[in-house]
């Protein structure tokens, strides 16, 4: 996959985490994801479609701790378990990162619209990506009050 399609996801994820959660992230080496399962415990999923029959999907997978920290930072309220409110917060972060990614992709000449985010709770839950191209996995490391964590941004579109 062309780097012009990968960089918007990197920029958007870093920008949103810095602006909304005051977290600086370090991206690890991008990977090709060979399975179609969630990478974390709480995963926001959005389908995308656009010009010239472009279509695909993006997922943002948080660990349990990462999702709880994101909720705490966004809402100022602490939860000890994944609740419907935490799920909503992850859905909103997914929507914001998707929107920022699509804005960056427009600069590369790719116009996409997105579906409403869905949030899946559970690790290794099978997802049905809409396209057959490889899935790019961008692992981001960051630190929270709960310790070191990893967020995965997985996407594929054709």
C-alpha positions, -999 to +999 in steps of 0.1 A: +000+000+000+013+035-009+026+056+020+003+084+010-025+062+023-007+053+055+006+087+067-029+102+072-037+076+098-004+082+116-009+120+116-046+118+127-040+093+155-011+113+170-029+146+166-062+134+182-044+118+211-023+149+218-053+173+215-079+153+233-060+131+257-027+151+261-008+119+251+023+119+230+025+086+211+054+068+195+046+047+165+063+013+163+071-004+130+040-008+108+029-044+102+008-064+078-020-080+098-026-115+086-057-122+106-090-104+106-094-101+144-094-073+168-060-064+183-072-051+216-099-055+242-121-026+230-122-018+193-139+010+174-147+000+138-158+022+108-164+014+072-153+039+046-163+044+010-156+070-017-145+081-051-137+055-078-153+026-059-128+030-030-140+011+001-125-003+032-125-003+070-105+011+099-103-001+134-088+014+165-081-012+192-075-002+228-064-024+257-088-025+286-066-001+305-062+022+275-100+024+270-105+031+307-078+058+307-093+074+275-127+075+292-113+090+324-094+117+305-123+126+282-151+126+308-133+133+341-150+102+356-133+070+365-146+035+356-132+002+367-149-019+340-158-015+304-193+001+306-216+014+280-202+049+286-167+037+280-178+020+248-195+053+237-162+072+244-142+048+223-168+051+195-164+089+196-126+087+195-128+063+165-151+088+148-128+117+154-096+098+143-115+086+112-126+121+104-091+135+108-077+107+087-102+113+059-094+150+060-057+142+055-065+117+027-084+144+009-051+163+006-038+132-012-068+133-036-088+105-019-123+115-008-140+090+016-172+090+037-176+069+068-202+049+084-213+053+120-187+037+143-194+003+159-175-007+190-166-044+197-156-055+232-134-086+233-100-096+222-095-116+190-130-110+178-133-118+141-141-088+118-152-089+082-131-064+064-148-053+032-118-056+009-092-083+002-061-061+003-037-066+032-046-050+065-020-024+077-015-024+115+000+007+131+010+000+167+014+032+188+031+031+223+021+056+249+022+061+287-007+067+310-013+069+347-019+031+345+015+024+328+028+018+293+002+008+267-002+001+230-030+012+207-035-004+173-048+014+143-057-012+116-070-003+082-075-016+047-091-001+017-090-005-020 
